[in-house]
Amino acid sequence: MRKTFTTILILLSITTLSQQITLKDWEVLSQTNIRLLPKYGNAPVTEERKKSDEIFIDETMKQEQFKGDRTAASNHLITLGFNYLYRGDLKTAMYRFNQAYLLDTLNAEIYWGYGAVYMTLGDYEKAKAQYEEGLSKSPENTHLLTDFGTYYMAQYLGLQPIDEKNALTNLDSAISYMTKSYRIDSKDQNTTYKLSICYWLKGDCDNAWKYYYECKALGGQPITEDYTKDLKKKCKRK
């Protein structure tokens, strides 16, 4: 059971344990480096930065793979950002998410990236603010819905030992957001896996197995051996 909770915490923080930077370090660094803040901290754009941004945008849009589509280029940078995030390089991840914002300020996927950085740092309230802002712009964005549900999973895990009632309220919120995401896109392994975990935490074995098998059928990449063992232990099949 303990291993599974460790697995869930890693899942919530998104990256591997190789991540070294702390929230305190990040806060200090971001005071002098606006590239570590979402949307560059909304800082006034200097002439020097404006020219630099224009060169970056121009060079990026010359690439044949994007065919002049700034949203496609923005999404590509978001993908790169998550690749860095998974490797534990939060600084470069945030740089890429901000470059994605430069290319397409209306791309709600950017808030998925911003939220992921703060989830990894353990600053859940800032993560929540990013997910909420993204969902205000794109209410049916499945990445945002699922990861906003993940924020509530984190709240459940934090409260569960000391406040069972509020912990369960947060777990229900996690299930609600993930279920909405699932109804929009039932083929997302991340969503089905996290729904299985949520129902396992709640003790709803039927649904825990339902979403486990659905994730398996889709490829089962997120499923860990520890979770499978604990699911079988807590939710024995007849």
N, C-alpha and C positions, 0 to 999 in steps of 0.2 A: 504493500500500500504506500509506504513512504517513497519508494522509487517512483511510483506513478505521480505522486504530488510533485516530486522533483521534475519529472518529465513535463507536467503541466506548467510549472513555473518557467521552464525553458521555453515551452511553447508560447507562453504569454510574452516572454521577453524577446522572442523571435530569433535572436542570434544564438550562436554557440557560447560556451563558457569562456571562450578566448577573449571576449570583450573585456577590456581593461579600464576604460574611462569611466569615472564615476559621475553621478549627477552634479556633485559639487564642482568637480573639474570642469564639466561642461558649462556650468553657469559662469564660472570665472572666465573661461575661454571666449564665451559668446559675448562678453562685455566689450571685447576689443575686436571681435570677428563676426560681423553681421551675417556672414555666409553660414553661420551655425544657427541662425534664427529663421523660422518659417517666413517666406516672402521677404527675406533680408531684413526682417524686423520692421518692415514698412519705412525704412530710413529714407530721407530725401535723396534723390538721385543726383550725384554730382556730375559735372561735365565729363570728367575722366571716366567715371563708371558708365555713363551713358554711351560713350564711344566704345568702351570695352564690351558692353552688352551688345551693341550693334554689330561689332565684328564677330562676336560669338554666334549671334543669330544668323548672320549672313553666311558664315563658314558652315554652320550646321545645315542650313537649308540648301546649300550647294550639293549636299550628298545625294547621290542618285536614289538611294534606298527610300528616301522620304518623299520624293516626287513633289516637292513644294508643300507638303501637308504638315503644318506646324503641330497639329494634334498628334500625328503619328510620331513625329520627332520627340515630342514631349513624353509620350508613352514609352518610347525607347529609353529615354533617360530615367524614367521611373523604374523600369526593369533593371537598368544598370545600378540604380540606387539600392534596390533590394538585394542585388547580387553582392554589393559591398556590405550591406547590413548583415546578410547571412554569414559573411566572413568576419564580422566583428569590427569593421571599419566604419564607425558611425559618422565621422567627420566627412569622409568622401561621399558617403550615402546622402548626407544632408546637402552637400554641394550639388550633387546630381538632381535631387528633388527641387532645389532652388533653380537650377538651370531649366528644369522641366517647366517650372512656373514662368520663367522668362519667355519661353517659347509659346506657352498657351496658358494665360492667367485664368481661363475659364475651365480648365481641366480639373474636375473634382477628384480624380485619382491622386493628385498631388497631396491632398489631405490624408489619404491613406498612408502615403510615405511619411509625411510629417508625424502623424499619429504613431506610426511604427517606431520611429526614432525615440519618441518620448516614452512609449511602452517599454522599450529596451532599457532606457535609463531608469525606469521605475518612477517616472513623474507622471502618474496616472491622470491627474487632473488636467495637465497640459495636453495629454493625449486625448482625453475626453473632449476638450475644447476644439481640437483639430477635427475629430470625427464629427462633432456637431456642426461645425462650419461647413465641412464637406457635404454632409447630408442635407443641410439647408439649401445647398445648390443643386444637389442630385439625390433626392430622397430614395431612389431605388437602386443606388449604386451598391452592388452586392459585396464588393470588397470592404467598403465602409461599414455596411450593416453587420457583416460577420465580425470584423475587428472591433466594432463598437460593442458587440456582444462579448468579445474577448476582454474588453475593459471591465465589463460587469463580472466576468469570471474571476478576474483579479481581485475585485472588491469582495466577492464571495470568499475567496481563499484567505483574504486578510481578516475578514470578520468572523469566519466560521468558528474559530476556537473560542471567541469571546462574546459573540452576539448572534446566536443561531437564527433568530427571527429576521433580523436585517440581512443576514448572510443569505438566507433563502429568498428573500425579496430580490436581491441582486442576481441570484442564480436564475430566478424566473425572468428577470429582465434580459439576461444573457440569452436564454432560450427564445424569448420573444423576438429579439433582433435577428438571431441566427435563423429562426423559422421563417421570418419575412424574407431573408436573403435566400433561403432554400426554395421558397415558393417561386422566386424569380429565376433562380438558377439552381436546379437540383443536381447538377453535374460537377459542382465544385467540391473537390476532395477535402479542402480545408474546412468548409462549412459542415459537411457530413461528419467528419472526424470530431470536430468540436462539439457538434450536437450530441454525438455519442457520449463524449466525456461529460457534458452537462447532465445528461440523463443518468449516467452512471453515478455522478456525484449526488444526484437527487434520489437515487434508489429506484428509478423507473427502468427496470431491466429490459422490458419489452422494447422500449424505444432506444435504449442503449445498444441493444443488439441490432435493431432495425437499421440505425444509421451506421453502425460498425460494418454491417454486411454491404450496405450501399457504398461506403467508402472503399471497401475491399473490391467490389465489382468495378469501381472506377479506376482501380490500380493500387489503391491502398498505400501510396507513398508515405503519408504522414504517420501511419500507425506504427507504434513502437511495440517491441516485444513485452516490455513491462506492463503497458496498458492492456494488452491482450491477456496476459496472465492474471492481472487483477480483475479484469472484466469477467473472466471465466470463474475466478474465485468467488466474487461477490454475486454474480448472476449466473449460477449454474443452470445449464440447459438440461431439460428433462429428456 
